[in-house]
Amino acid sequence: MHSAPMLPLAALVNAGPQTLVEWILAVSNIIWIDIVLAGDNAVVIALAVRNLPARQRMVGIVLGAGAAVLLRVGLTFVASQLLMVRFVQLTGGLLILWIATKLLKQGEGAEEGGAGAGGLWQAVWMILVADLTMSLDNVLAVAGSARGHFGLLLFGLALSIPLVVFASNFISRLMATYPVVVFLGAAILGKVAGDMILTDAAVSAWFQPLWQGFTGAADGARAYDYLRYVVEALLFATLFLVGWTRRSRVGAPATSA
């Protein structure tokens, strides 16, 4: 979900689409990227607000979606500079992992009748932290497809608002009815975290040669991609199973009683 086709940074300084076909392709790409990438933000927002009362839940969704869009706008103008900062994606990936485990613990508290998200502003804070770490790749994907055209960039940003709001509201309703969706959401965040950590420039520059030497692969980049896929799958499965087993342990006494 998080991995979307990205153009090199050089595309950001190119002229915008010149022909009708290029315009159609650019708009189509932006729509598709927004649909795909809205899922990541929607999962975070839905997980954070799922235990709030109905009115606060909608306020949290609107605030979270608005924050996601505002962060994308701000990051658009500093994306290339942020990418040159070492360990940005590594730090972001670790934060996403922390959020995923925290949300699983809150889900366990909700099963026991606890307070869950702990209030509207705690939920908004969690959404802001996750959005900040996840929005850089999203910005580059949309900006690359816009090919430097500011109008297309604004179109992509504006389109993401209703998509994130609708998806967040839908997913949060599912989570309220089916607890397994909570575990699936945390697992998706784990996959996103694995991707962010291993694609960090400093991490890949250091670890890819080591992995190539360890495996003896002729194509080090492909071998590293396979490692990334395995790590993402392991994080996905681990977080899902942790959530499932904790829910089973919490539900066992109630069932036996």
TORPALUM-888881 format. One record per atom (N, C-alpha, C, O): x, y, z; residue in one letter. Coordinates in steps of 0.02 Angstrom, whole numbers, padded with zeros to 5 digits, always signed. Layout:
XYZa ...
This chain:
+00042-00060+00000m +00000+00000+00000m +00043+00062+00000m +00030+00111-00036m +00096+00059+00043h +00137+00118+00048h +00182+00127-00013h +00196+00184-00032h +00204+00073-00044s +00250+00078-00099s +00213+00097-00162s +00176+00056-00190s +00223+00158-00186a +00191+00182-00247a +00245+00201-00296a +00300+00218-00276a +00230+00198-00362p +00280+00215-00411p +00303+00287-00402p +00262+00333-00398p +00370+00297-00398m +00398+00363-00386m +00445+00382-00441m +00485+00340-00463m +00442+00443-00463l +00488+00469-00512l +00547+00500-00477l +00541+00521-00419l +00606+00503-00511p +00664+00534-00479p +00652+00607-00465p +00607+00638-00493p +00692+00634-00419l +00683+00703-00399l +00692+00752-00456l +00664+00807-00455l +00731+00731-00508a +00740+00776-00565a +00674+00792-00598a +00667+00844-00629a +00625+00746-00592a +00560+00757-00624a +00524+00817-00593a +00480+00847-00625a +00542+00834-00532l +00508+00889-00498l +00523+00957-00529l +00484+01004-00521l +00579+00961-00566v +00597+01026-00595v +00583+01028-00669v +00595+01079-00702v +00556+00973-00696n +00538+00973-00767n +00476+01015-00779n +00439+01030-00733n +00466+01034-00842a +00405+01069-00859a +00346+01023-00851a +00353+00962-00852a +00286+01053-00842g +00226+01013-00834g +00208+00978-00899g +00242+00986-00950g +00152+00940-00899p +00130+00905-00959p +00120+00953-01017p +00096+01009-01008p +00140+00931-01077q +00137+00974-01136q +00080+00956-01183q +00052+01000-01216q +00064+00892-01188t +00013+00870-01235t -00049+00846-01196t -00047+00836-01136t -00104+00837-01233l -00166+00813-01202l -00156+00744-01172l -00181+00729-01118l -00119+00702-01207v -00107+00634-01182v -00067+00638-01117v -00082+00601-01069v -00017+00681-01115e +00023+00688-01054e -00020+00714-00996e -00011+00692-00939e -00065+00760-01010w -00110+00785-00958w -00155+00730-00932w -00165+00723-00871w -00183+00690-00978i -00228+00636-00957i -00190+00585-00914i -00215+00562-00863i -00128+00568-00936l -00088+00520-00898l -00070+00548-00829l -00071+00513-00779l -00052+00613-00827a -00033+00643-00764a -00091+00643-00715a -00083+00625-00656a -00150+00664-00738v -00209+00666-00695v -00227+00595-00672v -00243+00585-00614v -00225+00547-00718s -00241+00477-00701s -00192+00450-00649s -00213+00417-00601s -00128+00464-00658n -00078+00440-00610n -00089+00470-00541n -00084+00436-00490n -00104+00535-00539i -00115+00568-00474i -00176+00540-00439i -00174+00528-00378i -00230+00528-00476i -00290+00499-00446i -00275+00430-00418i -00294+00415-00362i -00239+00389-00456w -00224+00321-00433w -00178+00323-00372w -00189+00286-00324w -00126+00365-00374i -00080+00370-00317i -00118+00392-00255i -00106+00365-00201i -00162+00441-00262d -00200+00465-00204d -00244+00410-00176d -00249+00402-00115d -00276+00371-00219i -00319+00316-00195i -00278+00265-00157i -00298+00243-00103i -00219+00246-00184v -00178+00196-00152v -00148+00222-00086v -00152+00188-00035v -00119+00282-00089l -00084+00308-00030l -00131+00333+00024l -00111+00338+00082l -00193+00348+00007a -00242+00368+00058a -00252+00313+00109a -00270+00326+00167a -00241+00251+00088g -00252+00195+00133g -00207+00197+00194g -00230+00182+00250g -00143+00215+00184d -00097+00217+00241d -00121+00267+00294d -00125+00250+00353d -00135+00328+00272n -00159+00379+00319n -00226+00360+00349n -00238+00372+00408n -00270+00330+00309a -00336+00311+00334a -00331+00259+00388a -00368+00261+00437a -00285+00211+00380v -00276+00159+00432v -00254+00190+00497v -00280+00174+00550v -00204+00236+00494v -00180+00269+00555v -00236+00308+00589v -00246+00302+00650v -00273+00347+00550i -00327+00388+00579i -00381+00344+00609i -00404+00357+00665i -00401+00292+00572a -00454+00248+00597a -00433+00212+00660a -00474+00205+00706a -00370+00189+00663l -00347+00155+00724l -00347+00203+00784l -00364+00183+00839l -00326+00265+00772a -00320+00312+00827a -00387+00334+00855a -00392+00348+00915a -00440+00338+00813v -00504+00366+00836v -00556+00313+00850v -00613+00330+00867v -00540+00249+00842r -00592+00198+00842r -00629+00193+00908r -00687+00171+00909r -00597+00211+00965n -00630+00204+01030n -00662+00269+01055n -00688+00271+01111n -00661+00321+01014l -00691+00385+01035l -00766+00383+01024l -00791+00344+00984l -00803+00425+01061p -00875+00431+01047p -00886+00454+00976p -00842+00482+00944p -00947+00442+00950a -00961+00454+00879a -00944+00525+00857a -00913+00534+00805a -00965+00575+00896r -00952+00645+00876r -00878+00660+00877r -00852+00690+00830r -00842+00640+00930q -00770+00652+00933q -00733+00613+00879q -00682+00636+00854q -00759+00554+00862r -00727+00514+00810r -00727+00552+00744r -00676+00553+00709r -00783+00583+00726m -00786+00620+00663m -00741+00682+00666m -00708+00698+00616m -00739+00716+00724v -00694+00773+00731v -00622+00751+00723v -00582+00784+00689v -00604+00695+00753g -00536+00669+00747g -00518+00651+00676g -00462+00663+00653g -00566+00622+00640i -00554+00604+00570i -00542+00667+00528i -00495+00669+00488i -00584+00718+00538v -00576+00780+00499v -00510+00814+00516v -00474+00835+00471v -00493+00818+00581l -00430+00849+00601l -00370+00809+00575l -00321+00838+00551l -00375+00743+00579g -00320+00702+00556g -00310+00707+00481g -00254+00712+00457g -00365+00705+00444a -00360+00711+00371a -00334+00780+00351a -00293+00786+00306a -00359+00831+00385g -00334+00899+00370g -00260+00905+00385g -00223+00937+00348g -00238+00875+00441a -00167+00878+00458a -00125+00841+00406a -00070+00864+00388a -00150+00785+00382a -00114+00747+00331a -00103+00789+00268a -00049+00789+00239a -00156+00824+00248v -00150+00866+00187v -00104+00925+00199v -00062+00941+00156v -00110+00958+00257l -00067+01015+00272l +00007+00994+00275l +00051+01030+00251l +00020+00935+00304l +00088+00911+00306l +00115+00896+00236l +00173+00909+00221l +00071+00869+00193r +00092+00857+00124r +00110+00923+00089r +00159+00927+00052r +00069+00974+00101v +00083+01039+00070v +00150+01066+00093v +00191+01088+00052v +00162+01063+00159g +00225+01088+00185g +00284+01047+00162g +00336+01075+00144g +00277+00981+00161l +00332+00938+00142l +00348+00943+00068l +00404+00929+00047l +00299+00964+00028t +00311+00971-00044t +00369+01018-00058t +00407+01007-00105t +00376+01070-00017f +00426+01121-00030f +00494+01106+00002f +00543+01140-00011f +00496+01053+00043v +00560+01036+00075v +00578+00962+00064v +00622+00936+00098v +00543+00929+00018a +00552+00856+00009a +00624+00839-00008a +00653+00794+00022a +00653+00874-00057s +00720+00857-00078s +00771+00868-00022s +00818+00829-00015s +00760+00921+00018q +00806+00934+00073q +00800+00880+00128q +00851+00859+00156q +00738+00859+00142l +00728+00808+00193l +00759+00742+00173l +00786+00706+00215l +00756+00726+00108l +00784+00663+00086l +00860+00660+00095l +00889+00606+00099l +00892+00718+00099m +00965+00719+00108m +00984+00713+00181m +01043+00705+00197m +00936+00715+00226v +00950+00707+00298v +00954+00633+00313v +00908+00595+00299v +01010+00613+00343r +01019+00543+00358r +00971+00519+00413r +00956+00556+00460r +00948+00457+00405f +00908+00422+00455f +00838+00451+00463f +00805+00436+00513f +00814+00492+00415v +00746+00518+00420v +00695+00461+00415v +00651+00455+00458v +00702+00418+00364q +00654+00363+00356q +00663+00310+00410q +00614+00279+00431q +00725+00300+00433l +00736+00252+00487l +00699+00274+00550l +00664+00235+00581l +00706+00338+00567t +00671+00364+00626t +00595+00360+00617t +00559+00340+00663t +00572+00377+00557g +00500+00373+00543g +00474+00302+00548g +00420+00291+00576g +00512+00254+00522g +00491+00184+00526g +00486+00159+00597g +00440+00123+00614g +00535+00179+00639l +00533+00159+00709l +00473+00190+00745l +00442+00158+00788l +00457+00253+00728l +00399+00285+00758l +00334+00249+00737l +00289+00240+00777l +00330+00229+00674i +00271+00193+00651i +00264+00126+00688i +00209+00107+00707i +00320+00091+00698l +00317+00029+00736l +00292+00041+00807l +00252+00003+00833l +00317+00095+00839w +00295+00112+00906w +00220+00126+00908w +00185+00104+00953w +00196+00162+00858i +00124+00178+00855i +00083+00114+00846i +00031+00107+00877i +00107+00069+00803a +00070+00007+00791a +00064-00034+00855a +00010-00060+00871a +00119-00041+00893t +00116-00080+00955t +00073-00045+01008t +00037-00077+01046t +00077+00022+01010k +00036+00059+01058k -00038+00051+01043k -00078+00043+01089k -00056+00052+00980l -00126+00043+00961l -00151-00027+00976l -00209-00037+00994l -00107-00077+00970l -00126-00145+00988l -00140-00149+01064l -00188-00182+01085l -00099-00116+01104k -00110-00116+01176k -00175-00079+01194k -00211-00100+01240k -00189-00025+01157q -00252+00010+01169q -00311-00034+01150q -00363-00032+01183q -00303-00073+01097g -00356-00119+01078g -00369-00171+01131g -00426-00190+01143g -00315-00194+01164e -00322-00241+01219e -00359-00208+01277e -00401-00239+01310e -00342-00144+01291g -00377-00108+01344g -00449-00099+01329g -00491-00102+01374g -00466-00088+01265a -00537-00080+01247a -00575-00144+01256a -00633-00143+01275a -00541-00202+01244e -00574-00267+01255e -00591-00276+01328e -00640-00308+01345e -00548-00247+01373e -00560-00254+01444e -00605-00200+01472e -00620-00199+01532e -00627-00153+01427g -00670-00100+01450g -00634-00037+01469g -00662+00005+01504g -00570-00029+01446g -00530+00029+01464g -00551+00089+01422g -00599+00087+01385g -00512+00143+01431a -00529+00206+01399a -00510+00210+01326a -00530+00257+01292a -00472+00160+01301g -00456+00159+01230g -00408+00214+01211g -00353+00217+01237g -00428+00257+01164a -00383+00307+01135a -00361+00359+01186a -00312+00393+01174a -00395+00366+01241g -00375+00413+01292g -00395+00484+01279g -00371+00529+01314g -00438+00496+01231g -00462+00564+01219g -00447+00587+01148g -00404+00560+01114g -00484+00638+01128l -00479+00664+01060l -00409+00689+01044l -00381+00672+00992l -00379+00728+01089w -00315+00759+01074w -00257+00710+01074w -00208+00719+01038w -00263+00657+01114q -00212+00604+01110q -00216+00570+01042q -00165+00554+01012q -00277+00557+01018a -00286+00527+00952a -00258+00572+00898a -00224+00549+00852a -00272+00638+00902v -00246+00685+00852v -00171+00687+00853v -00139+00691+00800v -00141+00684+00913w -00068+00685+00918w -00037+00624+00884w +00012+00629+00848w -00067+00565+00896m -00041+00504+00864m -00047+00508+00788m -00003+00486+00752m -00102+00537+00765i -00112+00545+00693i -00059+00591+00664i -00031+00577+00611i -00045+00646+00699l +00005+00694+00675l +00074+00662+00669l +00109+00672+00619l +00094+00624+00721v +00160+00592+00719v +00165+00543+00661v +00214+00543+00625v +00113+00502+00652a +00113+00454+00598a +00112+00488+00530a +00149+00468+00485a +00070+00539+00523d +00066+00575+00458d +00132+00607+00440d +00153+00605+00382d +00166+00636+00490l +00229+00669+00477l +00280+00620+00449l +00319+00638+00404l +00282+00560+00476t +00332+00511+00455t +00313+00476+00390t +00356+00451+00355t +00248+00474+00373m +00226+00437+00314m +00216+00481+00253m +00208+00454+00198m +00215+00547+00260s +00193+00590+00205s +00247+00606+00155s +00231+00628+00100s +00311+00596+00171l +00364+00616+00126l +00362+00577+00061l +00364+00606+00006l +00357+00510+00065d +00352+00470+00005d +00290+00487-00035d +00291+00489-00096d +00234+00499+00001n +00172+00517-00033n +00180+00581-00073n +00156+00587-00130n +00213+00631-00042v +00224+00695-00076v +00265+00685-00139v +00249+00713-00192v +00318+00646-00134l +00362+00637-00192l +00325+00600-00248l +00336+00615-00307l +00282+00552-00230a +00245+00516-00282a +00199+00562-00321a +00198+00561-00382a +00160+00604-00284v +00114+00650-00317v +00152+00704-00355v +00135+00721-00411v +00204+00732-00323a +00242+00785-00355a +00278+00760-00417a +00283+00797-00466a +00302+00699-00416g +00334+00671-00475g +00285+00663-00532g +00303+00677-00590g +00225+00641-00518s +00174+00633-00570s +00152+00701-00597s +00134+00707-00656s +00151+00752-00554a +00132+00820-00576a +00185+00852-00619a +00171+00900-00654a +00247+00825-00618r +00302+00850-00660r +00312+00925-00652r +00323+00961-00700r +00309+00947-00590g +00324+01016-00575g +00268+01065-00587g +00276+01125-00575g +00210+01041-00609h +00153+01086-00622h +00116+01099-00557h +00088+01052-00528h +00116+01162-00534f +00087+01177-00468f +00012+01163-00466f -00013+01141-00414f -00024+01176-00521g -00095+01163-00523g -00111+01090-00513g -00157+01072-00476g -00073+01046-00547l -00083+00974-00538l -00066+00952-00467l -00098+00908-00439l -00015+00982-00439l +00004+00965-00371l -00052+00983-00322l -00069+00943-00279l -00080+01042-00330l -00136+01062-00287l -00196+01016-00298l -00232+01000-00251l -00207+00995-00361f -00262+00948-00376f -00252+00883-00337f -00299+00857-00307f -00191+00857-00337g -00178+00795-00301g -00188+00803-00227g -00215+00758-00194g -00166+00860-00199l -00174+00872-00127l -00248+00879-00109l -00270+00852-00058l -00286+00917-00150a -00357+00927-00136a -00396+00862-00141a -00442+00850-00101a -00378+00820-00189l -00413+00756-00198l -00402+00710-00138l -00446+00670-00122l -00344+00716-00105s -00329+00671-00050s -00374+00683+00011s -00383+00638+00052s -00401+00744+00017i -00442+00759+00077i -00504+00715+00081i -00512+00679+00130i -00549+00715+00030p -00608+00673+00036p -00592+00599+00037p -00627+00560+00069p -00538+00579+00002l -00520+00508+00001l -00500+00485+00071l -00522+00432+00093l -00458+00524+00105v -00436+00505+00172v -00494+00506+00221v -00501+00461+00263v -00537+00558+00217v -00594+00563+00262v -00641+00504+00253v -00662+00472+00301v -00659+00489+00190f -00706+00434+00176f -00676+00367+00199f -00710+00328+00232f -00613+00355+00180a -00583+00291+00197a -00575+00284+00272a -00586+00229+00299a -00556+00338+00307s -00547+00334+00380s -00613+00319+00414s -00615+00277+00459s -00667+00352+00394n -00732+00341+00424n -00755+00269+00412n -00781+00237+00457n -00745+00245+00351f -00766+00176+00334f -00726+00125+00375f -00755+00079+00403f -00660+00134+00378i -00618+00086+00413i -00632+00087+00488i -00633+00035+00521i -00643+00147+00516s -00657+00152+00588s -00722+00117+00606s -00728+00086+00659s -00772+00121+00562r -00835+00085+00573r -00824+00010+00572r -00852-00027+00612r -00782-00013+00525l -00766-00084+00522l -00731-00107+00586l -00745-00161+00612l -00685-00065+00611m -00648-00083+00671m -00694-00089+00732m -00683-00131+00775m -00745-00045+00734a -00792-00048+00790a -00832-00112+00790a -00854-00136+00843a -00842-00141+00731t -00883-00202+00725t -00841-00265+00725t -00860-00316+00754t -00782-00262+00692y -00740-00321+00684y -00670-00306+00712y -00631-00273+00679y -00654-00330+00773p -00589-00316+00803p -00530-00340+00761p -00475-00312+00766p -00541-00391+00719v -00486-00416+00678v -00459-00362+00631v -00401-00365+00611v -00501-00313+00613v -00479-00259+00569v -00426-00217+00604v -00382-00189+00572v -00431-00212+00672v -00380-00175+00710v -00312-00208+00702v -00261-00175+00690v -00311-00275+00708f -00248-00311+00701f -00221-00305+00630f -00160-00298+00619f -00266-00307+00581l -00245-00299+00512l -00215-00230+00500l -00165-00222+00465l -00246-00178+00530g -00220-00111+00523g -00151-00104+00554g -00106-00074+00523g -00141-00131+00614a -00075-00129+00645a -00023-00167+00604a +00035-00146+00599a -00045-00223+00574a +00001-00261+00532a +00022-00221+00470a +00079-00224+00449a -00025-00185+00441i -00009-00143+00383i +00042-00089+00403i +00089-00076+00365i +00033-00059+00461l +00082-00010+00485l +00150-00042+00495l +00202-00010+00482l +00152-00104+00518g +00215-00139+00525g +00250-00149+00458g +00311-00141+00453g +00212-00165+00407k +00239-00173+00339k +00267-00106+00315k +00322-00104+00286k +00229-00053+00325v +00252+00014+00305v +00317+00032+00342v +00363+00059+00311v +00320+00016+00407a +00380+00032+00446a +00441-00005+00419a +00495+00023+00413a +00432-00069+00402g +00487-00108+00375g +00513-00078+00310g +00574-00074+00299g +00467-00057+00267d +00486-00026+00204d +00525+00039+00216d +00576+00052+00184d +00501+00081+00263m +00534+00144+00276m +00603+00135+00305m +00650+00170+00287m +00611+00086+00350i +00676+00075+00383i +00728+00051+00332i +00784+00077+00330i +00710+00001+00292l +00759-00029+00247l +00772+00014+00185l +00823+00004+00151l +00727+00060+00168t +00740+00104+00111t +00771+00170+00131t +00784+00213+00088t +00784+00180+00196d +00821+00239+00218d +00889+00240+00183d +00923+00188+00180d +00910+00298+00158a +00971+00302+00119a +01032+00277+00158a +01073+00241+00131a +01037+00297+00221a +01095+00277+00261a +01094+00202+00275a +01145+00169+00272a +01035+00175+00291v +01030+00104+00307v +01046+00061+00245v +01085+00014+00250v +01016+00078+00188s +01027+00038+00128s +01100+00043+00104s +01128-00006+00081s +01130+00102+00110a +01200+00110+00089a +01247+00068+00131a +01297+00043+00107a +01230+00060+00195w +01273+00020+00239w +01257-00054+00236w +01302-00095+00236w +01192-00071+00233f +01172-00141+00242f +01170-00180+00176f +01181-00241+00176f +01154-00146+00120q +01149-00183+00057q +01214-00218+00037q +01211-00276+00018q +01273-00185+00042p +01334-00222+00026p +01347-00281+00073p +01370-00333+00052p +01331-00271+00137l +01339-00326+00185l +01295-00385+00166l +01316-00443+00169l +01232-00370+00148w +01186-00424+00130w +01207-00458+00066w +01201-00519+00059w +01233-00420+00018q +01257-00450-00044q +01316-00496-00031q +01320-00550-00059q +01362-00474+00013g +01419-00517+00029g +01398-00579+00067g +01426-00633+00056g +01347-00573+00110f +01324-00631+00149f +01289-00682+00104f +01299-00742+00113f +01248-00658+00057t +01211-00704+00013t +01251-00726-00048t +01236-00777-00077t +01302-00687-00066g +01340-00703-00126g +01301-00690-00190g +01317-00718-00243g +01250-00647-00186a +01208-00633-00245a +01246-00590-00295a +01285-00545-00276a +01235-00604-00359a +01266-00564-00411a +01234-00495-00416a +01268-00445-00429a +01168-00492-00405d +01131-00429-00408d +01114-00408-00336d +01066-00432-00307d +01155-00363-00308g +01145-00344-00239g +01080-00307-00227g +01048-00316-00175g +01060-00265-00276a +00998-00226-00268a +00937-00272-00266a +00892-00262-00225a +00936-00322-00309r +00879-00369-00310r +00878-00410-00246r +00824-00422-00218r +00936-00433-00223a +00939-00472-00162a +00914-00431-00103a +00881-00457-00058a +00931-00367-00101y +00909-00323-00048y +00833-00312-00051y +00800-00307+00001y +00806-00307-00112d +00734-00302-00120d +00698-00363-00091d +00647-00357-00057d +00726-00423-00104y +00696-00483-00077y +00698-00483+00000y +00651-00503+00033y +00755-00459+00027l +00759-00454+00100l +00706-00407+00127l +00675-00421+00178l +00696-00350+00092r +00646-00302+00114r +00577-00333+00114r +00538-00323+00161r +00560-00371+00062y +00495-00404+00059y +00486-00453+00117y +00432-00457+00146y +00539-00490+00133v +00534-00538+00188v +00524-00503+00255v +00483-00523+00295v +00562-00448+00266v +00555-00410+00329v +00485-00381+00334v +00454-00384+00388v +00459-00353+00280e +00391-00325+00281e +00340-00379+00298e +00295-00368+00338e +00348-00438+00267a +00301-00493+00280a +00305-00517+00352a +00254-00531+00383a +00366-00521+00379l +00375-00543+00449l +00344-00493+00498l +00311-00513+00546l +00354-00429+00486l +00325-00378+00530l +00249-00379+00525l +00214-00374+00576l +00223-00387+00465f +00150-00391+00455f +00122-00450+00495f +00075-00442+00533f +00152-00510+00486a +00127-00570+00519a +00135-00565+00594a +00090-00586+00631a +00192-00539+00618t +00205-00535+00690t +00155-00490+00726t +00126-00510+00777t +00143-00430+00699l +00097-00384+00731l +00025-00412+00730l -00012-00405+00779l +00006-00443+00675f -00061-00472+00672f -00069-00528+00724f -00119-00530+00759f -00019-00572+00728l -00023-00628+00775l -00020-00605+00847l -00054-00633+00890l +00020-00552+00861v +00022-00526+00930v -00047-00499+00949v -00071-00512+01004v -00078-00460+00905g -00145-00435+00919g -00195-00490+00928g -00237-00487+00973g -00192-00541+00886w -00240-00596+00890w -00232-00636+00954w -00281-00652+00987w -00169-00653+00973t -00158-00692+01033t -00176-00653+01096t -00202-00682+01144t -00162-00588+01097r -00180-00548+01155r -00256-00545+01163r -00282-00548+01219r -00291-00538+01107r -00364-00537+01110r -00391-00603+01136r -00439-00605+01174r -00359-00658+01114s -00382-00724+01137s -00372-00732+01212s -00414-00761+01246s -00314-00707+01237r -00301-00712+01309r -00350-00670+01350r -00373-00691+01403r -00365-00610+01324v -00412-00566+01359v -00482-00596+01359v -00518-00593+01409v -00501-00625+01302g -00569-00653+01296g -00578-00719+01331g -00634-00738+01345g -00523-00754+01346a -00529-00820+01376a -00562-00820+01444a -00607-00860+01456a -00542-00775+01491p -00575-00776+01556p -00650-00761+01552p -00691-00790+01587p -00667-00713+01506a -00737-00695+01499a -00777-00754+01473a -00834-00765+01493a -00745-00793+01428t -00781-00849+01399t -00790-00904+01450t -00843-00935+01455t -00736-00916+01491s -00742-00969+01540s -00789-00951+01597s -00820-00995+01628s -00794-00884+01610a -00839-00862+01662a -00910-00872+01642a -00956-00856+01680a 
